[in-house]
């Protein structure tokens, strides 16, 4: 994996590592700052258990000029719902999971306090 240390025209930096086969991800990450006015961001991609992209850059707090670091915490609220749903649908498509699977079969600690009958499908449909 190649180390990344790029300084943009405005002085902000992009740091991290990027496998050469994912150079397109690095290029788009940089474009987000230079063309789309991104203030600060990070992205990490793991493929077959190996981190192939780990990038961060810009400002964590534009009002103070604090740089985005590798471990900057970001509030994502519900942004992960679509990715989680996509992963669950893929597992169903591959036959590794069913919409009728009880969540407690996957996450035993979940199956308590009246949630014992909650299925994967119910969670995806927000009816649990």
C-alpha positions in Angstrom: 0.0 0.0 0.0 1.4 3.4 -0.9 1.6 6.3 1.6 -0.4 9.4 0.7 0.6 12.9 1.7 -1.0 15.5 -0.6 -1.3 19.2 -0.1 -4.1 20.9 -1.9 -3.9 24.5 -3.3 -5.7 25.9 -0.2 -3.2 24.3 2.2 -5.4 21.5 3.4 -3.9 18.0 3.3 -5.0 14.5 2.4 -3.1 11.8 4.2 -3.2 8.0 4.6 -2.5 5.0 2.5 -4.0 3.7 -0.8 -3.3 0.5 -2.7 -2.3 1.5 -6.3 -5.2 -0.5 -7.7 -7.6 1.9 -5.9 -6.0 5.1 -7.3 -9.4 6.1 -8.6 -10.7 6.3 -5.1 -7.9 8.6 -4.1 -8.6 10.8 -7.2 -12.3 11.1 -6.4 -11.6 11.8 -2.7 -9.3 14.6 -3.8 -11.9 15.9 -6.3 -14.4 16.1 -3.4 -12.3 18.8 -1.8 -11.0 20.6 -4.9 -14.2 20.7 -7.0 -17.1 19.8 -4.7 -16.1 22.0 -1.7 -15.8 19.2 0.8 -14.6 20.5 4.2 -13.3 17.4 5.8 -13.8 13.6 5.3 -12.3 10.1 5.7 -12.8 6.8 3.9 -11.5 3.3 4.6 -12.0 0.2 2.4 -11.3 -3.3 3.5 -11.1 -6.1 0.9 -10.7 -9.7 1.9 -9.6 -8.7 5.4 -7.0 -6.2 4.2 -7.3 -2.5 4.4 -6.7 -1.2 0.8 -7.7 2.4 1.3 -7.4 4.6 4.4 -7.6 8.3 3.6 -8.5 11.4 5.6 -8.2 15.1 4.9 -9.4 18.6 5.1 -10.7 20.1 8.3 -12.5 18.5 11.2 -13.7 21.9 12.4 -13.6 24.6 9.6 -14.4 27.3 12.1 -11.2 26.7 14.0 -9.0 25.3 11.3 -8.6 22.0 13.2 -7.3 19.4 10.7 -9.0 16.1 10.1 -6.9 13.3 11.6 -6.9 9.6 11.1 -9.0 9.1 14.3 -11.3 12.1 13.9 -14.8 11.1 15.1 -17.6 11.8 12.7 -21.4 11.9 13.5 -23.1 9.8 10.8 -26.6 9.5 12.3 -28.6 7.3 9.9 -26.1 7.3 7.1 -25.3 3.6 7.6 -28.8 2.4 7.2 -28.6 2.1 3.4 -25.3 0.2 3.5 -26.5 -2.1 6.2 -29.7 -2.8 4.3 -27.7 -3.5 1.1 -25.5 -6.0 3.0 -28.5 -7.8 4.5 -30.2 -8.0 1.1 -27.0 -9.5 -0.4 -26.8 -12.1 2.4 -30.4 -13.1 1.7 -29.7 -13.3 -2.0 -26.7 -15.5 -1.3 -28.9 -17.8 0.9 -26.9 -17.0 4.0 -29.8 -15.3 5.7 -33.6 -15.1 5.5 -35.9 -12.2 6.1 -37.6 -14.6 8.6 -34.4 -15.2 10.5 -34.7 -14.1 14.1 -32.3 -11.3 15.0 -31.6 -13.2 18.2 -30.1 -16.1 16.1 -27.4 -13.6 14.8 -27.2 -11.4 17.9 -28.1 -13.5 21.0 -28.0 -10.5 23.4 -30.7 -8.7 21.3 -33.3 -11.4 22.1 -34.6 -10.1 25.4 -37.1 -7.6 26.7 -39.9 -8.5 24.3 -37.7 -8.6 21.2 -37.4 -12.3 21.0 -39.7 -12.6 17.9 -38.1 -9.8 15.9 -36.9 -10.9 12.5 -34.4 -9.4 10.0 -37.3 -8.5 7.7 -39.1 -6.6 10.5 -35.9 -4.6 11.2 -35.5 -3.7 7.5 -39.1 -2.6 7.3 -38.9 -0.7 10.5 -41.8 -2.7 12.0 -39.8 -4.3 14.8 
